[in-house]
Every structure is written in structure tokens, then in C-alpha cells.
Amino acid sequence: MTQELTAARLASASSNPAGAARGWWHDAVVYQVYVRSFADSDGDGIGDLRGVRSRLPHLARLGVDALWLTPFYLSPGADGGYDVADYRTVDPLFGDLADVEELVRAAHELGLRVIVDVVPHHTSDRHRWFREALASPAARDRYHFRPGRGEDGALPPNDWESVFGGPAWSRVPAAGDGADPGPAQWYLHLFAPEQPDLNWAHPEVREEFEAVLRFWLDRGVDGFRIDVAHGMVKPPELPDVGRGGQAVLIGSGPLPFFDQDGVHEIHRSWRRLLDSYDGQRIGVGEAWVPTPERLARYVRPDELHQAFDFRFLNCPWDAAALEEVITQSLAATAAVGAPTTWVLSSHDVVRHRTRYGSLARARAAALLMLALPGSAYLYQGEELGLPEVAGLPAAARRDPAFRRRHPAGAVPGEGAAAADGQDGLRDGCRVPLPWSGTEPPYGFGPEGSWLPQPDDWAALTVEAQTGDPHSTLELYRAALELRRALPGLGAGTFAPETVAPGTPAPCTPAPGTADAGSEHPGMRWLAAPEGVLAFTRPGFVCTVNTRPEPVELPAPGRPVLSSSPIGTDGRTVLVPADSCTWWAI
């Protein structure tokens, strides 16, 4: 698609009244850029904003609608930039404010929107507010400071645990002047000690973040990915959880420090702010919650526009499990008139090629995700089929959870789940991208890279895969082109009933679904053998074989794209193991 066409598409979606009713985000494909690992322009081994700008043509050619930039704000870097010291200042490591403005301008010229991260749950311990809090007890209300329990306050105020492992509290003197400190106080940090939690009951916190959002909206960004969108509000009494291993409950069970009802008032106020700007600016929630119904609350009409569906990300490669998660997720978001937002990988989880156990499964899962109604997020490098990088040397690791869990530097049982916090091995999905060449740093920058790249990535570079019809990169490019071209794909709606194979694809949703009577297409499951998923959308069928062996099926139509080569005589098809195929009907 040419630059002129993509730019026209962006402008049309922002101004068209029909687009206002069903915004661009309903079916957008968004590409996550982990800035420090995307492209390095100055040779320091760390990706930066000018590097991102230089590689925007790759994203335009890939066919995505928008990019999401991870934090580039001033930060000591205790958690990869998610410990922000100043929300209005660009860290010199990544560039300056002019670089942000030029990147946004260049992206818009290519028809790409730009979403930036905002981190409202916590600040850096170097933030001005926290330095003031340490210096004076009178300045502590913007965070959660509490006296300790037990004799002399020597125990934390409650039993909350950090997501990164260990207690969620650190002890500080009651005053910072070196005099008799009096009773000990503790501050709350649900992540690293360098990331103190903000107190969103304090009006100054709310006012400050509204000003921060306006600052970046005024510079043309198209929305915000909201880090820990489920965590800003805590119950005033800060009750005990009553058990250890709390990290395993995140996203699977209730916790008093996450998914409190009070967060929704914050998101409603932010939605009003976003809606006050032209151009359909959006809010995207990172919300780890126990059920799809709880997640749907974040995307009600007056709240956020999108929220990541992590149940899909965590689902095993199993047809029955996938159908259940997809059905429940679509039904929950349809009930509030919102799109489902699918994701397979991110900077916080093991890459799905490694998680699923093979490149074949990763390619099939990508086609499945892109065929579903709603929006999809891609994580940088998944279009290249990159695996997780295991075995990084301890000295190279930067994940703060690694230092808390493995203080001696050993990495016992890499890949095993941690019961008391993240495993600290997120660096494996953050290794810088390979662009070209036959040896590290593979075109990432003029010199080396902040995390070492494997020596066997030459065949995975953008350069090596471009033009190879069998490559994962060309599979993604073809899928995104077809997603735009086939009228049955994109946003759509969902009808939960299963129909027999051969039933014509519906042109409208089934009666009683959220968008019944609208112009948008539906989706229905088709009956299929065990281990196989099949669903239909207008003019389209998707089949997914999750079994380790091929399966013969009636050919539902004309194959237009497959993650693995298929054989068909027009009447039957031998669907390869661990594959996904798109059919035109």
C-alpha cells in the first residue's frame, strides 16, 4: 500500500462519521516497539527514537495500523524505563523531545498512528515527589507510607508480596534529617523497591497525570497504553491477602491490590479527556484480571477503548481450550459493545514461538489471531519468528526480578514458573532485533547491542526473509494485506452458536448479539474433528489443526493463505499438523 493510500486511510478513519461509530481501534493491528531493542542510531548499543524513525518503513510495509512505544521518559532504568523520574522529559539515552515530535510526524506521513506508554501506578524512587517524601513525612501522602507492625514497627504493614518477588514493602526512617527517626515507616512497591506505588486517592496525583496526558496529546500522539491499568486503587485498610505465592493469583484470582472498582472512575475521567481531542485518541489497558467479564468492565463505552486479552496469550495450544477462551472473550466484550484485543507476545512474557514449542505453532497461532474479530497487537520480532533467547549470561541481564530472585547470579531451572514472583528472565524476549547481515549486531546499530544476540540469527533477519515466500515475515505481510482486502475480516461481531460445515457464512450477526442489525460481519464456529478449530466469517473460513498429525477435511473453499503447505483436490484437504489456513468461500 502506498504512502498516499495509508495516509488517506488514517485521515478518513479520524474524520468519517461512520468511523466515529466504529473507531479505527476496533480492528487495528498495532505493533509494539520495545524502544531500547528496536534500532540503534548512534552506536551506543541501545535502541533509540531516531532508530525507530529510521525503521518506520518496515512497519508500513508490514501493514500495521499503529505502533506502541515503550517508555522513553527520563528514568534510572531500574525496570527498563517503567520507573519514570520525569514524565515530560525524554531520557537522553533515547533522544529528546524533538525526536519524539519528528517520529510522530514521520509515522503519520506513513499512515501509522503512535501510541505511547504511560506508567500511572508507580514512579521512580528518583521522582521529585518521592525524594520530597523521603525528606519530609509531611510530603508522603502522594505515596503509600505506613508504620510497620510488630515491635518497633520492624515488620511490614501487611503481607503483600512484590510481583518481582519478596515483600511489597521497604522500610525507611520516619524523617530524613538524621535525627532520632521515631517509629519506622514503610512504603509500598508492588514491583521493585525503586518503583514506589502512587496513592491515587490524593487529588494532586490525578491532576498531575491529566496534565501529563495533555502534554503528550498536544504533541500529536494518538493514545496511551496504560501500564498496570488495574492497579492504581488500593482499599484504604490495605488488608492482608492471607497467603503466600500471590504472584500466581495475578490474572487468575482476586487480590486486594489489583482490579479494585475504583480504577474505573479514573479510566472514565481519562476517556473524557481523550474524547476532548480530535482524531480518535485512545486508551489501551494492561489489566490482569480473573475473568473476561471483569476485563470487559475496562472497555465499557465510557472507559478505555481496548484492554489486552491475556487469557488468549496464556491459553495452551489446544483446540478445545482455544475455542473456550475465544468464545468467552468475544461474548464478554460484545456485551459492552467493545472489540476484543488479542495478543500473543510482549516484552513481559516468553515469546510465543518458544512457549508453544515450535515455529509451526507460532505461525499458525498468528494466523488464528489475525482472523478473529477485533484488534491484534504484535510484539517486535514475532513477524520474524524470533525465539526466546535462553541462557543469557547473568552479567548481561537487566530484569530487576532476576536480581531479587537470583542474587548470586545463578539461573536454576530457567523457564520454570516462579511461585513468589516473576522468574526474572524477561530479558530473553527483549534481545535486540536482527535487521541485516550475517553476524551480530545484524544491522541493529553501528556497534554491539545491550543484550547479546545469538550467533545463529542470520537467517532470521528482515533482509534474509524479505522476498522468501516461505518466510515468517512474508507470511505476516500477506496476512495483514489479506486482512485489509477480505471484507469478512477485521472488527466483526460474534455469534456463539456452532453450525455444521457447509452452512453459508452469515452476512449479519445472529439475532441477540451485541451488534445485531449493524453493517459489520459475524463469526460462527463450524463443527470440526477433535483437535481442529474451524469458524466462518462472511466470505471466509479459518481452519486450525492443533494436532501433531495431519487431518483430512472437506475443503471449505479456495485456500488463500496457510501457515504450512497444504494439499487439496478441491473436494478434500489434508490439513498439516500445527497449522492454520484461510479460505475464501
Secondary structure, DSSP 8 states (H G I E B T S, - for coil): --HHHHHHHHHHHHH-HHHHHS-GGGS-EEEEE-GGGT--SSSSSS--HHHHHHTHHHHHHHT-SEEEE---EE---TTTT-S-SEEEEE-TTT--HHHHHHHHHHHHHTT-EEEEEE--SB--TTSHHHHHHHH-GGG-TTB-EEE-BSGGG-B-SS--B-TTSSBSEEEE-S-SSSS---S-EEEE-SS-TTS-BB-TTSHHHHHHHHHHHHHHHTTT--EEEETTTT-S---TT-----SS-GGGGTTTS--TTSS-TTHHHHHHHHHHHHHTSSS--EEEE----SSHHHHHGGGSTTS-SEEB-HHHHH--S-HHHHHHHHHHHHHHHHTTT---EEES--TTS--HHHHHTSHHHHHHHHHHHHHSSSEEEEETTGGGT--------GGG---HHHHHH-TTS--TTTT---SSS--S-GGGG-S----SSSSTTTTSSSS--SS---TT-GGGSHHHHTT-TTSHHHHHHHHHHHHHH-TTSSS------EE-TT----SS--TTSTTTTSSS---EEE---TTEEEEEETTEEEEEE-SSS-EEEE--SEEEEESS--EE-SSEEEE-TTEEEEEE-
